[in-house]
Amino acid sequence: MQKDAIERLDLTRLLLEPEMLDAVEPDVHLVGTLLALNKVMPDQARESARALVRKVVEELERRLAQKTRAAVTGALDRAARTHRPRRVSDIDWNRTIRANLRNYLPERNTVVPSRLVGYARGQRAVRREVVLCVDQSGSMAASVVYAGVFGAVLASMRSLKTSMVVFDTAVVDLTDRLHDPVEVLFGTQLGGGTDINRAVAYCQGLITRPADSVFVLVSDLYEGGVRQEMLRRVAAMTQAGVQVVVLLALSDEGAPFHDHENAAALAAMGVPAFACTPDVFPDLMAAALERRDISRWAEHNIVSG
């Protein structure tokens, strides 16, 4: 209702006033509106807006951070595990003992391991790369907010090397702000055109180990750049071993208006495009890090597209 009132009653102009900001109930949609107004706000209103945005971000972190860390940690743990460790030093003794407790011999006070659990050679040293590439055109406001929060959570995990890039017709790398999701969000500039191809090209340059990388593109796929080149780049990334995920939206609203032709072209190359809710995103990241079939995952989870 608040979002509708802002649109219907032209309250956007009033949001430039600190008194108005102090009176409204903060939510994701209001944060999107404030980010779009960021460049034209007077300093006093900007400070009030920043406090309001931080309140929303902290609420989202309480809701999503623990689940995200647990899902990602579990996925990396499962991906690194093997039942055929090649060396004694690769054996995870704690897990091996737990897996063989039924084989405990009380008379010998020992466990006989019939099944070993360990790490695949070199897996413990592998740091996965995650690149979030987020469309900051006006229709993607809620997705930008959620992506900023998730980007900060993922960046806090030492087992991941996380980058975050936002784009319209230009590309902005916000990786150095991921220590604070509020700084990330105020580094965006909602509105403007869209050049997906340019953004994908930049992100290609961030990926150093394709087989250990996940690339998440959040966009409604309305391309203002070179469409065929964009599709060629995505195909090249998948062929190089990158796990590519395309989200039409990362929000609670479901599938938005999007470019069906581009979505179909991506699906034809094995990269489905769908909308994902924030509550499901941690499980999606787990599936991507385990290199599961994302098309099959999407069919069995609460997504739309």
C-alpha positions in Angstrom: 0.0 0.0 0.0 2.8 2.4 0.8 4.5 1.7 -2.6 1.1 2.4 -4.3 0.6 5.6 -2.3 4.0 6.9 -3.3 3.3 6.3 -7.0 -0.3 7.5 -7.0 0.1 10.6 -4.8 3.4 11.7 -6.1 5.0 11.3 -2.7 8.4 10.8 -4.2 9.0 14.6 -4.0 8.2 14.5 -0.3 10.7 11.7 0.3 13.4 14.3 -0.2 12.4 15.8 3.1 13.9 14.3 6.3 10.6 14.7 8.2 8.8 12.5 5.7 11.5 9.9 5.9 11.2 9.7 9.6 7.4 9.1 9.3 7.3 6.3 6.7 7.5 2.6 7.4 10.7 1.2 5.8 10.6 -1.7 3.4 12.4 -3.0 0.3 10.3 -0.9 -2.1 10.9 2.3 -0.3 14.6 1.6 -0.2 14.5 1.2 -4.0 12.8 4.6 -4.3 15.4 6.2 -2.0 18.3 4.8 -4.0 16.8 6.2 -7.2 16.5 9.6 -5.5 20.0 9.4 -3.9 21.7 11.8 -6.3 19.1 14.6 -5.9 18.6 14.4 -2.1 19.8 17.3 0.1 22.4 16.2 2.6 20.1 16.2 5.6 17.6 14.0 3.8 20.4 11.7 2.6 21.5 11.0 6.2 17.9 10.1 7.1 17.6 7.9 4.1 20.9 6.1 4.9 19.6 5.3 8.4 16.3 4.0 7.0 18.2 1.9 4.4 20.4 0.4 7.1 17.4 -0.5 9.2 15.9 -2.5 6.2 19.3 -4.1 5.4 19.7 -5.3 9.0 16.3 -6.8 9.0 17.1 -8.6 5.7 20.4 -9.9 7.1 18.7 -11.3 10.2 16.2 -13.1 7.9 18.7 -14.4 5.3 22.3 -14.4 6.4 22.4 -17.5 8.6 20.5 -19.6 6.0 22.8 -18.4 3.3 26.0 -19.2 5.2 24.7 -22.6 6.2 23.6 -23.5 2.7 26.9 -22.4 1.1 29.0 -24.1 3.7 27.1 -27.3 3.3 27.5 -27.2 -0.4 31.2 -26.6 -0.3 31.7 -29.3 2.2 29.7 -31.8 0.1 31.6 -30.8 -3.0 35.0 -31.2 -1.4 34.2 -34.7 0.1 35.1 -38.0 -1.4 34.8 -41.6 -0.3 38.0 -42.5 -1.9 40.7 -40.3 -0.4 44.0 -40.9 -2.1 46.3 -40.2 0.8 46.1 -40.7 4.6 46.4 -36.9 4.9 43.2 -36.5 2.8 41.1 -38.4 5.3 38.6 -36.5 7.4 38.9 -38.6 10.6 36.0 -37.0 12.4 33.6 -37.7 9.6 35.0 -41.1 9.0 34.5 -42.1 12.7 30.9 -40.8 12.7 30.2 -42.7 9.5 31.5 -45.9 11.0 30.1 -45.8 14.5 28.0 -48.9 13.8 31.3 -50.8 13.3 32.5 -50.1 16.9 34.1 -53.1 18.6 33.8 -52.7 22.4 36.1 -55.5 23.1 38.9 -53.7 21.3 37.6 -50.1 22.1 38.0 -49.2 18.4 36.0 -48.4 15.3 36.7 -50.4 12.2 36.3 -48.1 9.2 34.5 -49.8 6.3 33.9 -46.5 4.6 36.4 -43.6 4.4 35.3 -40.0 4.2 37.9 -37.4 3.1 38.7 -34.6 0.7 39.4 -34.9 -2.9 43.0 -34.0 -3.6 43.5 -30.2 -3.5 39.8 -29.5 -2.7 40.5 -28.0 0.7 42.6 -25.2 -0.9 40.1 -24.3 -3.6 38.4 -20.9 -3.1 35.3 -20.7 -5.2 34.6 -17.6 -7.3 31.2 -16.0 -7.3 30.4 -13.1 -9.5 27.0 -11.3 -9.1 26.1 -9.1 -12.1 23.0 -7.0 -11.4 20.9 -4.9 -13.7 20.2 -1.6 -12.0 17.6 -0.4 -14.4 14.5 1.1 -12.7 12.4 -2.1 -12.9 15.0 -4.1 -11.0 15.0 -2.0 -7.8 14.0 -4.8 -5.3 16.4 -7.2 -6.9 19.2 -4.7 -6.5 18.4 -4.4 -2.8 18.4 -8.2 -2.2 21.4 -8.7 -4.3 23.4 -6.2 -2.3 22.5 -8.0 0.9 23.4 -11.4 -0.5 26.6 -10.1 -2.0 27.8 -8.8 1.4 26.9 -12.1 3.1 28.8 -14.2 0.5 31.7 -11.8 0.6 32.0 -12.4 4.4 32.8 -16.1 3.7 36.5 -16.9 3.4 35.7 -19.9 1.3 34.4 -17.7 -1.5 35.9 -14.9 -3.6 32.9 -12.8 -4.2 32.6 -9.9 -6.7 29.6 -7.7 -7.3 29.0 -5.6 -10.5 26.0 -3.4 -11.3 25.2 -2.0 -14.7 23.0 0.1 -16.9 24.7 1.3 -20.0 27.8 1.6 -17.9 29.4 -1.0 -15.6 30.3 -0.3 -11.9 32.3 -2.7 -9.8 31.2 -2.5 -6.2 33.3 -5.4 -4.9 35.4 -3.0 -2.7 32.2 -2.0 -0.9 30.9 -5.5 0.0 32.0 -5.1 3.6 28.9 -3.0 4.1 25.7 -3.7 2.1 24.5 -0.1 2.7 27.6 1.2 1.0 26.9 -1.2 -1.9 23.3 0.0 -2.3 24.3 3.7 -2.2 26.9 2.9 -4.9 24.1 1.9 -7.3 22.2 4.3 -9.5 18.8 3.0 -10.3 17.3 3.9 -13.7 18.7 4.4 -17.2 19.3 2.0 -20.1 20.8 -1.5 -20.2 23.9 -3.0 -21.8 24.0 -6.6 -20.7 26.7 -7.5 -23.1 29.2 -4.9 -21.7 28.5 -6.1 -18.2 29.0 -9.8 -19.1 32.2 -8.9 -20.9 33.5 -7.2 -17.8 32.6 -10.1 -15.6 34.3 -12.5 -17.9 37.5 -10.7 -17.0 36.9 -11.3 -13.3 36.8 -15.1 -13.6 40.2 -16.7 -13.2 39.1 -20.4 -12.7 36.0 -21.1 -14.8 35.5 -24.6 -13.4 35.4 -23.3 -9.9 33.2 -20.3 -10.6 29.5 -19.3 -10.4 28.3 -16.4 -12.4 24.9 -15.0 -11.4 23.2 -12.5 -13.8 20.2 -10.7 -12.4 18.4 -9.0 -15.2 15.0 -8.8 -17.0 17.1 -9.4 -20.2 16.0 -6.4 -22.1 19.2 -5.8 -24.0 20.1 -2.3 -25.2 23.6 -3.5 -26.3 24.6 -6.1 -28.8 22.3 -9.1 -28.3 24.1 -11.7 -30.3 27.4 -10.8 -28.6 25.8 -11.1 -25.2 24.5 -14.6 -26.0 27.9 -15.6 -27.4 29.6 -14.5 -24.3 27.3 -16.5 -22.0 27.8 -19.6 -24.2 31.5 -19.2 -24.0 31.4 -19.0 -20.2 29.3 -22.2 -20.0 31.6 -24.0 -22.4 34.6 -22.9 -20.3 33.1 -24.5 -17.2 31.5 -21.6 -15.5 28.2 -22.4 -13.7 25.9 -19.7 -15.1 22.7 -18.7 -13.4 20.3 -16.1 -14.8 17.6 -14.6 -12.6 14.9 -12.5 -14.1 14.3 -11.2 -10.6 15.5 -11.7 -7.1 12.5 -10.5 -5.2 9.2 -11.6 -3.6 7.1 -10.4 -6.5 7.7 -13.4 -8.9 8.4 -13.2 -12.6 8.5 -9.6 -14.0 8.1 -8.4 -17.5 11.1 -9.7 -19.3 12.5 -10.4 -22.8 11.1 -13.8 -23.6 13.2 -14.2 -26.7 16.5 -13.8 -24.9 15.2 -16.1 -22.1 14.4 -18.7 -24.7 17.8 -18.3 -26.3 19.6 -18.8 -23.0 17.4 -21.9 -22.2 18.4 -23.4 -25.5 22.0 -23.3 -24.5 21.2 -24.9 -21.1 21.0 -21.7 -19.1 17.4 -21.4 -17.8 16.2 -17.9 -16.8 13.7 -17.7 -14.0 12.6 -15.5 -11.0 13.8 -16.5 -7.6 12.6 -15.4 -4.2 15.2 -14.3 -1.6 14.2 -17.2 0.7 15.0 -19.7 -2.0 18.2 -18.1 -3.2 20.5 -19.7 -0.6 19.5 -23.2 -1.8 20.0 -22.0 -5.4 23.5 -21.0 -4.5 24.2 -24.3 -2.9 23.0 -26.1 -6.0 25.2 -23.9 -8.2 28.3 -24.4 -6.1 27.7 -28.2 -6.1 27.4 -27.9 -9.9 24.0 -29.5 -10.0 21.7 -29.2 -13.0 20.1 -25.8 -12.5 17.3 -26.5 -15.0 16.3 -29.6 -13.0 16.7 -27.7 -9.7 14.4 -25.0 -11.0 11.7 -27.5 -11.9 11.6 -28.8 -8.3 11.7 -25.5 -6.4 9.5 -22.5 -5.8 10.6 -20.4 -8.8 8.8 -18.9 -11.7 9.9 -17.7 -15.1 
